[in-house]
Amino acid sequence: MKLITPFEKIAKSQRTLILVGWIVLLLLIWFLGTMGEKHLFPSPAQVITGLSQLYSEGLVVHIFSSLALCFMSIFIAIVLSMFFAYTFPIPLMKPVSEFITKLRFLPFTGISFYITMVIHEARNMQIWIMVIFLTTFLTTSLISVVSSIPQEEFDHAKTLKCSRWEILWQVIILGRVDYVIDVIRQNLAITWMMLVTVESIVVASGGLGFLIKNSDKFMNHGRIIALQLIILLIGLFLDWAINFLRKALFRYSTI
């Protein structure tokens, strides 16, 4: 009964068994769903064959191409978002920061259309489409972090005779670095998901999105599922790595 009781605490070994059980069930459904002549998903054998074909066609090169695009885009977006979020308390810059957050409601195709009119090199086009898209969401999340700081922390800094700029530096910037890393981790999932879409729109620079679009063109479902699994595993690894980094650098954040 413990396994179906809300808020029940269970042992780590039990959590592991539950996870293994769900994975086995998922694999069983996959095998049963691919039996017969007609099926919705490709069989495991087709996925393995597709993976082998992708590897022989330079899969590793395309993975590193996608990772390079991901890291370059999110680095620029982080710098821009931090600027807008950290200047949010300044009256002159507050309307600008709020305007940036509202841009997240723009359709993705609209952003890419105007970028292609200004930038013509494929890789730069991909980077700036991603940067504009990510900056709006990162700025929104970082402003939320800044706005949620308790007033007591500002009052404490004032009692220590800190100036307004020192309060900005000590309380908002230095005092919330661990929160910023967690926000980056959460938005990295959006980055990784949209990256494949951008690469499928602008295919000149290759990447995992290019491979998916190429596989879809020839209706090779085994390759598509293999690529989806690769993208999922890389995304999970990146999420784990950033979370591990946050806990290692800021141990108090786990308290």
N, C-alpha and C positions, 0 to 999 in steps of 0.2 A: 504493500500500500504506500510505502514511502515514495516510490517512484512516480506516483500520480498525485501526490499531495503537494499543493502549492507552498512555496517557500521552505520546503523540507531540505535539510542539509544532508548530503550523502558523502561517502568516502571517495577519495580520488580514484581508487580502483573501480568503484561502481560507475563513476563518470566515464572512465576509459572503456568499460564493458558496454555501456550504452552507446558510446560513439562507434565502437567497432560493430555493434549490432546494427546500427543505422547504415553504416557503410556496406555491410554484407547484404542487407535488405535492398539497398540501392543497386548493388551489382547484380543481385538476383533478378530484380525487375528489369534491368538492362538485358540480361541474358534471355529471360523469358519473352521480353518485348521484341527481340530480334529473331525469334524463331519463326519459321515459315517463309513463304515466298514474299509476302507483303509485310512491311514493318515501317514504323515511323522513324526509328533511329538506325544508323548503320551498326553492324555487328562489331564486337570487339576485334575480330580478325581484320575487318576493313579499317578500323581505326589504327591498328598496329601497322598495317600495310601503308596507310596514309602517312603515318609518322615516319616510317622508313623512307618513303619517297621524299618527304619534306627535308629530312636530314641530308639526303644526297643532293638536294637542290640548294643547299646553303641555308638551312634553318637557323643555325647558330649566328650567322652574319646578320640575318634579319632580326633576330632577338636583340642583339647588341645595338642595332640601328634603332629599334623601338625604345630600348632603355636609354640610349643617348638622347633621343627626342624627349622622353619623359623627364629625365633629370634636368636638361637644359630649360625646358618649359617651366617646370615647377620652381627652379631656382630663381628665374626672372620674376615669376608670379609672386614668390615669397617676398622678394625685395620690394616690389611695388605694393603689395598688400600691407606689409609692415609699415611702409611709409604712410599710406592712407589711414591705417588703423591707429598708429601712434600719434598722428597729427589730428586725430578726431577730436581730442579735447580742446584744440586751438580753435577759437570761434571763426577765424578767417577760413580755415580748412575744413571745418565740419560739413558745410554744404557739399563740398567736393567729394568727401568720403561717402556721404549719404547717397550722392548721385551714382557713385561707382557701384554701390550695393544694389541699386535699382536696375542696373544693366543686366543682372542675372536673369531677368524675365525676357530678354531678347532671344529670338529663335537662333539656333546654332547656324542654320543655313544663311541667315541674314548677315551674321558676323563674317562668315567665310566669304560671302559675296564681295563685301567691301574690302576685305584684306587682299583678295586676288586682284582687285583693281589697283592697289598701291604697290604690292610686292609681287614680283614675278619669279623669283628663285624658289624652287619647290621646297627645300628644307626650311628656309626662312619663313615661307608661307605657313608651313605646318607649325613651326614654333610659335608664331605670333597669333595664330588662330587659337592655339592652346593657351597661350599667356593671357589673352583677353578674356577667354572663357573662365579660366581658373582664378584670375585676379578678382573677379566679381564675387565668387563664392568664398575665397579665402578672406577677402576684406570683410565680408559679412560675418564670418565666423570669428575673426579676430576682434572686430568691434564689439561683438557679443561678449567676448572674454573681458575686454576693457570695461564694458558697462556693468559687468557682474562683480567687479571688485568691491568689496564692502567699504563703506565710508570710514569705518574704524581704521583701516590701513592708511587712508589719507590723513586722518586726524593724528594718528601716531607719528607720521612723517612730519607733520606740522609742529608737533610738540618737540621734535628733535631739531627744530629751526631750519628745516630744509626749504630751499626756495622752490618756486613753482616748477622750474626746469629740473631740479634735483628730484622732486616728487615724480615727475614724468619718467625720469630715468630709473629711479630706484624701485618705485611701486609698480609702474605699468610695464616698463621694458624688462628690467632684470627680474622683477618679482613674478613675472608670468612666463618665463622662458619654457618651463615644462608644459604649460598649457598650450603654448604655440606649437611645440613639437607634436602634441596630441592632435591639435587641429590639422596640422600638416598630414599626419597619419590618416585621419578621417577623410581628408580631401584627396589623398593619393589614390584612393579607390576610384573617385570620379576621374582623376587624371588618367589612370590606366585604362578605364573603360572608354573614355572619349578619344584617347590616343589612337586606338584601333580604327575608330570611325574617321578621324582626320586622315590617317594613312590610307584609308580606302577611298577618300575623296581626292587626295593629292597623292597619286601612286608613284610619282617619278623617283622618290627617294627610297622606295622599298619599305620593309618593315613587316610586322605581323599582319597589319591591316591589308597590305598589298597581297600577302599570301592568301588571306581569307577571301578577298574579292576575286582573286584569280581562281581559287578552288571553287567558289560559287559559280563562276562563269561556266565551268565545265561540269557542274553538278556533282562534284566529288565530295560526297557527304562524309566519307571516312576521314579525309584530310581536314574538313571543317571542324568535326568533333575533336580531332587530335589537336588542332590549333586552339580550340576553346579550352581544352584541358591544360594546355601549356600556359595560356594567358591566365587562367585561374590559379595555377600553381605559382607562377611568378608573382602575381598580385598578392597572394597569401604570404609568400616569403617576404616581400617588401613591407607588408603590414606588420609581420612579426619582427622584422629587423628594426624598424623605427620604434616600435613599442619596447623592444629590448633595450635600444639605445636610451630611450627616455627613462626607463627604470634604472638603468645602470648609472646614468649621469645625475639623475634627480631621485635618489632613493626615498626621499620624504614624500614624493608624489604617490607612492603606493600605500601610504599610511591611511 
